[in-house]
Amino acid sequence: MAGTRVPLSSPDTATLPDTEEVTPDLTLAPARPGETRHALAARTLREAVLDGRLPEGTRLPGHRRLAQRLGVSRNTLVDALTQLHAEGYVRPRGRSGTVISVPALPGPARVNAPALPLSAWAIRALRGQVPEAGGDTFAVDFRVGQPVPELYPESAWTQALARRAAQVTHAHPHDPLGPLETRRALAAYLSAERGARVTPDMVMLTGGTQSALDALARVFLEPGRLAAAEDPTYAGARAALAATGADVTGVPVDDGGLRTDALPGRATLVYVTPGCQYPTGVSLSAARRQALIAWATAADAFILEDDYAADLHLTSRPPPVLQGLAPDRVILLGSFSKSLAPVTRSGFLVAPPDVLRVLTGTRPLTDRLPGRLDALALADVLSSGAYARHLRRARGTVAHRQETLVTELRRALTGWTVTPVASGLHLYLPLPPPWTEEQVLDRAAAQGVALSPVSPLAAGGHVPAVLLGFAGLPAEQLRDGARRLGLALRGAP
């Protein structure tokens, strides 16, 4: 029975040799948060057994003396020994006391961890990772991916959660695509605001764009198949495609967006960010949109359209989604990771019915639907107009901060090309020759400024450039950062 002490005496002594009592040189280990005294005493003795300080066959001192040595009460020690007896580390020998009954772990096994038998998928997935922003502390941190607290509609979201909280406790029919009313709200929003051709049965709720990319890559790609992606591009997309073992070819980007004349002859998928190319910020021209759709039709390929920055278009209405031109060829991916995080990580994809049937059939093996409460709250925020009001405020804040940074950088970096972006939360700053990304990052860091390089986002050759995430910084920090960069990058490299 749990909590009952096991008597530390037994007539069974035949399996253990006669031993001499040993008085080990033991001290109680440092306690861990929340650890009880008897658990601490048991861990101290257990670790001494495993590292060889208490070899197999060692006879421990009497309870009173061992308790004094460890600095615990006798009852605490008895509880610890009872636990170790249950685990098989010690065995009672009647009047002869308590004996260690397991050997120490072999030294090399504790020093060198065994090699993990990783799958080819895991090796490819790990190879494709790019470290996220974080680590060292800087006076001004322009690295992309920083949180923007001002963009979180806490009040509207909290009210929506409160309204919906009672509903999630009631029984409801399972829908593998997500709650119908959320899909209706998303379909209405995407039709009105993004020019999508979508009905609720074409919408699937996801945990975000990365989970959608992973699911689509697993369904459509395998070794021997070919995928294409913009170059440079979002590293998480290229990693998800490559992890399947498929070949991933990079397609160059210029001022007009994806170079459609450089697309491969055939591919299964192509990943693009036409509304606001990541990381350069350019939009795919109308002629190239038509050319991309024509290529996908001829290649019998699907276009994965990541509409990641549409909600934060700063200068005018964003261009309509590509999906509206070819709903049978384009799978639209979106999330609220920029405009609603961290209150929700809800995302969605819009796809032809045949694609959704496959995704819902394979989903139970790798994923689950996002939380129903979040989904219902999202429906309310979208349909009530709260999201549109939130975006108007957020766009004003982001646009003002971009204007401040662009003005200060043009003043501080004479001769450099500083171009504002129409969408998103970062500036793309190409480097004038002969500057390299490493030189700029080192010089900036010496002045207390952190930047993000573009090279980890590029598969092939690319224009040296850095990214400056500005949306999360107040005006005074933006000015200070620009001033520090002016000092750092003054003169030749």
SVG drawing of the C-alpha trace seen along z (x, -y; Angstrom):
<svg xmlns="http://www.w3.org/2000/svg" viewBox="-23 -63 60 81">
<polyline fill="none" stroke="black" stroke-width="0.4" points="0.0,0.0 1.3,-3.5 2.7,-5.3 3.3,-2.1 6.9,-1.6 8.6,1.6 10.4,3.2 14.1,3.0 14.8,6.5 14.6,9.8 15.6,13.4 16.8,13.6 20.5,13.1 21.7,15.9 22.1,13.9 24.5,11.3 28.0,12.0 29.2,11.1 30.5,7.5 32.1,5.1 30.2,2.0 31.4,-1.1 31.0,-4.6 30.6,-6.5 31.7,-10.1 28.3,-11.5 26.8,-14.9 23.2,-15.8 22.9,-17.0 21.5,-20.5 17.7,-20.4 15.6,-21.0 12.6,-23.2 9.7,-21.5 11.8,-18.4 10.9,-16.8 13.5,-15.8 13.0,-12.1 13.1,-12.5 16.3,-14.5 17.9,-11.8 16.9,-9.1 18.3,-11.0 21.6,-11.5 22.0,-7.8 20.8,-6.8 23.4,-9.1 26.1,-7.7 25.3,-4.2 25.2,-5.1 28.5,-7.0 30.3,-4.2 30.8,-5.9 28.6,-3.2 29.7,0.0 27.5,3.1 27.6,5.1 28.4,2.1 26.8,2.4 25.4,-0.9 25.8,-2.2 22.9,-1.9 20.0,-4.2 20.8,-6.6 24.5,-7.1 23.6,-7.5 20.8,-9.9 23.3,-12.0 25.8,-12.0 23.2,-13.2 21.7,-15.7 18.2,-14.3 16.0,-12.7 15.9,-8.9 12.3,-8.7 13.3,-10.7 16.1,-8.3 13.9,-5.2 11.4,-6.7 14.3,-7.2 15.6,-3.7 12.1,-2.3 11.9,-4.1 15.3,-2.8 14.3,0.7 11.2,0.5 13.4,-0.7 15.8,2.2 18.9,0.1 19.2,1.6 18.3,4.9 17.8,5.5 19.9,8.2 18.1,8.6 20.4,7.7 23.3,7.2 21.8,3.9 21.1,2.6 23.2,3.5 23.6,1.9 22.2,4.3 23.0,2.8 26.3,2.0 27.4,-1.5 26.7,-2.6 29.7,-2.1 31.8,-5.2 31.9,-5.7 28.0,-5.4 27.7,-8.3 30.3,-10.4 29.3,-9.8 25.7,-9.6 24.8,-7.0 24.3,-8.1 20.6,-8.7 19.2,-6.5 17.7,-9.4 15.6,-8.9 16.6,-10.6 13.7,-12.9 14.9,-14.1 18.4,-14.7 17.1,-16.7 14.8,-18.7 17.5,-19.6 19.8,-20.6 17.3,-23.1 16.7,-25.0 17.7,-28.7 18.1,-29.9 15.5,-32.3 16.2,-35.8 17.4,-35.9 20.5,-35.4 22.7,-38.3 21.3,-41.6 21.7,-44.7 20.9,-48.3 18.8,-48.2 17.6,-44.9 16.5,-45.1 16.4,-41.3 13.3,-40.0 10.8,-37.9 10.7,-40.2 7.3,-40.5 5.2,-43.6 3.0,-44.0 1.1,-47.0 -0.4,-44.8 -2.2,-42.5 -6.0,-43.3 -6.2,-42.1 -9.6,-43.6 -11.4,-42.3 -9.9,-38.9 -10.6,-38.6 -14.2,-39.5 -14.6,-37.0 -13.1,-34.2 -15.4,-35.1 -18.5,-34.9 -17.4,-31.5 -16.0,-29.8 -19.2,-28.1 -19.9,-26.7 -16.7,-24.6 -17.8,-22.5 -20.9,-21.2 -20.9,-18.3 -20.4,-19.3 -20.1,-17.4 -16.4,-16.9 -15.4,-18.7 -12.0,-17.8 -11.8,-21.2 -12.6,-23.2 -15.9,-24.8 -18.1,-25.8 -18.9,-29.3 -15.2,-30.1 -14.7,-28.8 -17.7,-30.9 -16.2,-34.0 -12.8,-33.4 -14.3,-32.8 -16.3,-36.0 -13.2,-37.9 -10.9,-36.5 -13.5,-37.1 -14.1,-40.7 -10.6,-41.8 -8.3,-39.6 -10.2,-38.8 -10.2,-35.1 -12.6,-32.8 -13.5,-30.7 -16.4,-28.9 -16.4,-27.6 -15.9,-24.0 -12.6,-25.1 -11.2,-26.3 -9.2,-24.2 -8.1,-25.6 -4.4,-25.0 -2.0,-25.7 -0.2,-28.2 1.6,-28.4 4.5,-26.1 2.2,-23.2 0.3,-23.7 3.5,-23.6 4.7,-20.5 1.4,-18.7 1.4,-19.7 5.0,-18.7 4.4,-15.3 1.4,-14.7 2.9,-15.8 6.6,-15.4 9.1,-12.5 12.6,-11.6 12.8,-11.8 10.2,-14.7 11.0,-18.3 9.8,-21.4 10.6,-25.1 10.8,-28.1 11.7,-31.7 15.4,-32.5 15.8,-34.0 12.8,-33.0 11.3,-32.0 13.7,-29.4 10.9,-27.4 9.3,-26.8 12.4,-25.6 13.2,-23.3 9.7,-21.7 10.0,-21.0 13.5,-19.6 12.8,-17.5 10.7,-15.2 13.8,-14.2 12.5,-16.0 14.9,-18.2 14.2,-21.9 15.4,-24.3 15.7,-28.0 14.1,-30.5 15.7,-34.0 13.8,-37.1 14.2,-40.6 12.3,-43.9 9.3,-42.2 9.2,-39.3 9.7,-35.7 11.6,-35.2 9.0,-33.1 11.4,-32.6 13.7,-30.7 11.1,-28.2 12.0,-24.5 10.4,-22.6 8.4,-20.5 7.8,-20.5 5.1,-19.2 4.9,-22.3 6.2,-25.9 6.3,-28.1 5.8,-31.9 5.0,-35.0 3.4,-37.2 1.8,-39.8 5.0,-40.8 8.0,-38.7 9.9,-37.5 12.4,-39.0 12.7,-41.6 9.2,-43.1 8.5,-43.4 5.1,-42.4 4.8,-39.9 3.8,-41.9 0.6,-41.2 2.4,-39.8 4.3,-37.4 1.2,-36.3 -0.3,-35.2 3.0,-33.5 3.2,-31.6 -0.3,-30.3 0.4,-29.3 3.5,-27.5 1.7,-25.6 -1.0,-24.5 1.6,-23.2 3.6,-21.6 0.6,-20.1 1.9,-21.7 0.3,-23.3 1.2,-26.9 1.6,-27.4 0.8,-31.0 1.9,-32.3 -0.1,-35.5 1.9,-36.3 1.9,-40.1 -1.4,-41.1 -3.1,-42.2 -0.2,-44.7 -0.1,-46.4 0.9,-49.9 0.5,-52.2 -2.7,-51.1 -4.9,-48.1 -2.7,-45.0 -2.9,-43.2 -5.5,-40.5 -4.4,-36.9 -3.2,-34.8 -5.7,-32.2 -8.5,-34.3 -7.1,-33.9 -6.7,-30.1 -8.5,-28.4 -7.9,-25.0 -4.1,-25.5 -3.3,-27.7 -3.3,-26.6 -3.6,-29.7 -1.8,-29.7 -2.4,-32.3 -2.1,-32.9 -2.6,-35.6 0.9,-35.2 1.7,-38.8 -1.5,-40.6 -3.0,-38.5 0.0,-36.7 0.5,-35.8 -3.2,-35.6 -3.6,-32.9 -1.6,-30.9 -4.6,-30.2 -3.9,-29.7 -5.8,-28.5 -5.4,-27.1 -7.7,-27.4 -7.5,-24.5 -9.5,-22.6 -11.9,-20.0 -9.7,-17.0 -6.7,-18.4 -8.7,-18.9 -10.0,-15.3 -6.4,-14.1 -5.3,-16.5 -8.2,-15.6 -7.5,-11.9 -3.8,-12.1 -4.2,-14.8 -4.9,-12.4 -1.4,-10.9 0.5,-14.1 -1.7,-16.9 -4.8,-18.0 -7.2,-20.9 -6.4,-24.1 -8.3,-24.7 -12.0,-25.1 -12.2,-28.0 -9.6,-29.9 -11.4,-29.1 -14.8,-30.3 -13.2,-33.5 -11.6,-34.1 -14.9,-33.8 -16.4,-36.5 -13.4,-38.9 -13.6,-38.6 -17.4,-38.9 -17.9,-41.6 -15.6,-44.1 -13.2,-44.1 -10.4,-42.6 -10.8,-45.3 -10.7,-48.1 -7.7,-46.5 -5.9,-46.4 -6.5,-50.1 -4.8,-50.9 -2.0,-48.5 -1.3,-49.7 -1.1,-53.3 1.4,-52.3 3.6,-50.2 3.5,-52.8 4.6,-55.6 7.5,-53.5 8.7,-52.7 8.6,-56.3 10.6,-57.2 13.3,-54.6 13.5,-55.3 13.9,-59.0 16.7,-58.5 18.5,-55.8 18.6,-58.1 20.1,-60.8 22.7,-58.4 23.7,-56.2 24.7,-58.6 24.9,-56.9 23.0,-53.8 19.6,-52.9 16.9,-52.8 13.5,-51.9 10.3,-51.7 8.2,-48.5 4.5,-48.3 3.8,-45.4 5.3,-43.7 7.3,-44.4 10.9,-44.8 13.1,-46.8 15.2,-45.1 18.6,-46.9 20.8,-45.9 24.5,-46.5 26.6,-48.7 29.8,-47.1 32.2,-46.1 30.3,-45.6 29.6,-42.0 26.8,-40.9 29.4,-39.6 31.2,-43.0 27.9,-44.9 26.7,-42.6 30.1,-42.8 30.3,-46.6 26.7,-47.0 27.2,-44.7 30.2,-46.7 27.8,-49.7 25.2,-47.7 22.9,-47.0 21.6,-43.6 20.6,-43.0 19.4,-39.9 21.4,-38.7 19.7,-37.5 22.3,-34.8 20.5,-32.1 17.4,-32.6 19.2,-32.1 20.0,-28.8 22.2,-30.2 23.9,-33.5 22.1,-36.6 22.5,-40.3 24.2,-40.9 21.6,-42.6 20.4,-42.8 16.9,-43.0 15.8,-45.5 12.7,-44.5 11.2,-47.9 7.6,-47.3 8.3,-46.4 10.5,-49.4 9.4,-52.8 10.4,-56.0 13.3,-56.8 14.9,-53.4 14.5,-53.6 16.3,-56.9 19.0,-55.6 19.5,-52.5 19.8,-54.6 22.4,-56.9 24.4,-53.9 24.4,-52.3 25.6,-55.6 28.6,-55.5 29.2,-51.8 29.1,-52.0 30.9,-55.3 33.6,-55.0 34.9,-52.0 34.6,-48.4"/>
</svg>
